[in-house]
Amino acid sequence: MAKGVTLRDVAALAGVSSRTVSNVVNGYAPVSEATRARVQRAVDELGYRPNVLARNLAAGRSGQIAVVVPYLDTPYFAELLQGIIRAARVQGYNVLIDQTDGDAEHEKLFLSRGSQHLLFDGVIFSPLGLAQSDLSERDPSLPLVVLGERVSDGSFDHVGIDDVIASLEATEHLLGLGRRRVAAIGDQPYRTGEAAQLRTRGYRLAHERAGIPVREELVISTPRFNRSDGARAMAHLLDLEEPPDAVFCYSDLVALGALHTLAERGLRVPEDVAVVGYDDIEDGRYSNPPVTTVSPDKKVIAETAVERLLKRIGSPTSVPGREIRAPHRLIPRASTIGRERRGP
């Protein structure tokens, strides 16, 4: 912050009250877009940064938020965490990270302890071991934003993409290429497998719209969305009497495992088997061939999750829960469309 710049200086330059500047900076009350833009220009011009430490101490807060994910070694979560940390840092907050390994009891304990006994003011939470119904048992005083495939009960915000539509688009991409034996790797038909179930729903819906029956033997369940799961599932599919000519993988890691098995078996991608992944992790851009993928807007997810959590921290009882859909897009790459020809 520029030395000596105060909230009153920003207010004077923007031609608004100090209260309006505070509302814009902290997001505590609705402000018109024109006023918000004017205040932001004054903030940028003067180099003003709010004294978050003093503000938090006065409000009895720690100035830290927690992010709880199943696995830190999963590239999707690693990339998402980077975005959350950056977005929180802009607002003057530090981030604490907890890994649950998808253990339901750990996740329940974490949500039941309440932030007042811990070193953070709220939680961005991506549950794996808990089902939707379990979230209702949380400490209601804990400001919470949920990621992944859960639906808000009105007491917390949920930020994610539309998995059904994204999976529909991924499967339609393969069917549109003329593939007729499209497999799906990653189904999880059990209580806590909501994410996989939504992706299977999109996969089935694409077949229904195309008037092509789903071959049930091509829908393969996996315990996780990792490389080894994809490799094993692909091997099983290739041993079928009628193996697939395309596969929709429920994560890019699953797709990388599938590519490994296909290479071992001497099959060409995409000529023999086309492959689509999910998550748009960096590894998939540099695989051989690069993986066509569903790309969630991780930047929007991260920034929205932080924004909504800070609103809940500031007004824990007055902020209604919201369902927020982040953008996504399908990125075609060589694993489905082949490599571009260069030259004559």
N, C-alpha and C positions, 0 to 999 in steps of 0.2 A: 504494500500500500504506500502511495506517495505520502511522505512525511507530513503530518499535521492535517491531512484531509479528513473531514468529518462528515457524518450523515447530513448535517445542516448545510455544508458546502455543496453537496450533491443536490439537495433540495433547492437551494438558491439558483444553481445553474439550470436545473430542469424546470424551474418555475412551479414547483409543487410543494406540498407540505412535507415535513420530516416524516410524518406518519405514512404518507403515500410511498416515500422512498423505502421505509421499513417494510411495508407490505410487499413491495416489488422484490426487494432483496431476500426477504424471508419466505415469500409465498404464502403469507398468512391470510390474505383476503383477495377477492377478485378485483382486478384492475383492468381498465380498458387497454387494448393493444396499443393504441396511440400513446397513452400515458406511459405504459410499460416501456415502449421503445424510446421515449424521451428520457426517462430515468436511466435506462441502460446506456444511452449515449453519454449522459453525464457521468455515470459510473466509469465508463471506459476512458473518457477524456481526462478525468481527474485521477484515475488509477486507484479508486476507492475499493477497499476490501473490508467487509464487516469484521469486527472483533468477535469472532465466533467463540473464542475461549471465554471472554467476559460474558457473552450472552448465555452460553451454556451454564456457567457457574451460577449466574443469577437465577436461571430457571431450574437449577438442581439437576443438570444433565451432565453426561460424561463427555459428549462430543465425539462419541464413537458409535458405529453401527456394526452389527454382526452379519456375515453372509455365511449361510449354512448350506453346503452342497454334499452330495453323496461321495464323490471321488475328486481328488485334486489331480489325479494322473490322467483324467479324461480331457483331451484338448478342447472340447466344446466349453467345459466349465472353466478351464484355464483362460481361454480367450474372453469369456463373459466376465470373469473376475477382473481382468485388466480394465475393461470398460467401466465396471462398477467402482473400482478404486479411483479411476480418473474422475468420474462424475462426482463421487463423494468428496474428493480432494478439492474440487472447485468450490464446493460448499463449505469447506473448512472442516470436514469430518474425516476421521481415521476409520479404517476398516479392520475388524477382527474376523478371522476365517475359521470355520469349524468343519471338519470332515466327519460324516456319520457312517460311512461305509454301507449306507442303506439299512442300518440296523433300526428296526422299529422302536425298540425300547429306548435307545439313545435319543432318537428323534422326539419321542413323547416326553422324555425327561427334560430335554432341552426346551421344549415349548411350555412345559408346565412350571418351570422354575420362576419365570417372571423376570423382566429386565431390571426391576428395582433391586434385585440381589446380585446383579452381575455388573460388568463394566461396560455395558452398551445401552443405548437408548431405544433400539428397535432392531428388527431382524428382517433380512431378505432371505427367504427360505425356499429351497428346492427339495421337497421331500421325495424319497424313494421307497422307504419301508412303510410309510403310512398311506392308508387309503383316504379318500375324500372325507368319509365320516369321522375319521380320527382327528381332523383339524378342528372340529367343534369342541374338542376337549381341552384346547389350549387355554392358557391364562388370558382372560379377556382384556387385561390391562396392558398386554404386550403389543406395541405397535408392530404390525406384521404386513409384509408384502410377499406373496407366494408366486414363484415361477413354475413353469412346467404346466402339466395338464391337470389342473384343478379348477374348480368353479367356486367363486367367492360366495360365502354365506351372508354377505352384507357387512361383516365385521372386519374384513381385510380386503386388500386389493389383489387381483390376480393379473399378471402380465405374461403374455405368451402369444404365439402365432396360432392360426387356425390349422391344426394338424390334419383335420379331415380334408380340407380343401387342398392343403399343400401335398398330401399324399395322393389325392385324386389327380392333381396336376402331374405329379411324378409318374404315376402309372399310365395316365393318358399319353404322356410323352413317349413311353415305350410302345404302347398300343398304336400310336400314330406313326411309328416307324415300321409298322407291319409285323411286329412281334406278336405271336399268338399263344405262347406258353410262358407267360410272365410269372415268375415266382416272387414270393415275398419272404424276406428273412428278418425275423425280429418279433414276431407275434408273442404276446405274453398273456394268455387267457386266464389270469388269476386276479385276485382282489386288488392288488396294488399295481397292476399293469395297465393303468389308464392310458399312458402315452402310447404304448404299443397298440392298444385296442383302437384308439382313434386313428392310427395310421392304417391299421387293417381295415377299418371302416371305409377310409378313403380309397384304398386299393380295391375293395369290393365294389364300391360305388362306381369307380371308373369302368370296371368290367360290365356292370349292369347297364351303364349308359351306352356302352359300345355294343351291347347285345352279345357279349362273349361270356360263356359260363366260366366260373372260377374252378380250377382244378385243385381240389382240396389238398392233394398230396404235394402241391407246390407252395403251400403256406406253412412255413417252418418256424417253430417257436425257439427262442433262445433265452437263457437266464439273464444275460446282460447284452449290452450293445457294444461288444468289443471285437478286436481282430480275430481272436481264436474262435469266438462264436461264429463269425462269418466264414472262417475257413472250414470249420467242421460242417456247417450247414450246406455250404457250397459242394463239399465232397459228397454229402448225402444226396443232394439234388442231382449231381452228375451220374450217380449210380442208379438212378431211376431208369425204367425201361424207356420212358420218353422224357429226357431231361429238358430243362427250360432253355429257351432261346433269349431270355432276358431275365433280370432279377432286380427287384426294388428292395434295397437294403435300408433298414430303419436307422442307420447312422453311417457316417463316413468310415468309422472304424470297422464296422461290419463289412462295408464295401471293400476296404483295403484287404481284409481277410479273404473275401471272396475272390478278389483279383489274384491273390497269392495262390490259391488252389487252382484257379483257371490256368495260371502260368505253369504250374507244376504238371497239369494234365495236358499241356501243349495246345490249349485252346486259345483262339484269337478273340480279343476284345476290341471293337464290338462286333466283328464279323460273325463269330460263332455265338457269343453271348454278350448282350448289352447290359451295362451295370449303371444303376442310379443309386446315389447315397443320400445322406441327410445331415445337415448341420453346417456345411461349408467350412470345415476346418482347414488350416493351412496345409496339412499333410496331403489332403486330397488334391490340392492344386499341383503338387509336385510328384504325384504317383505316376506310374507308367502303365496305362495311359492316365492322364488327369481325369478325375471323377466328376461326372455330371452330378449335380447335387441340388437339394432344396436348401436355400440360403436364408435363414432367419436374419433379420436386421438386429444383430447383437448390440450394436451401438444404441439403437432406440430402446431395446429391452433394458439395457443397463441404465441408461439415463432416466427412463420412465420409472423404473423400480426405485431408484434413489429419490427422484422427485416426489413420488407418492409416499415413500416412507417418511421423508422429512415433513411432509404435510401432516402425516399421522402423529409424528412426534410432537409437532407444534400444536395440534388440536386433536388429541387422542379420542375424544368422545364425539366430535362434531363432523368428522370426515366419513361420509358413507363409503362402503366398499364398492369398488368398480371392477368391471371386466374390461381389460384393455388389450386390444389386438394389435400386436406389432406387425409391420409389413414383412413379407417374405417374397422370394422369387425363385424360379427354377433357373439354374445356370447350366446350359448344355455344354458339355466338354467332350473330349475324344472318346470317353468310355461308352458313349451312345451314338455320337454322330461322326466318329472317326476324325482323323487329322486332316486339316485343310491341305489341299493340294497347292504346291508352290511351283510356279513356272508353267510351261506348256505341258 
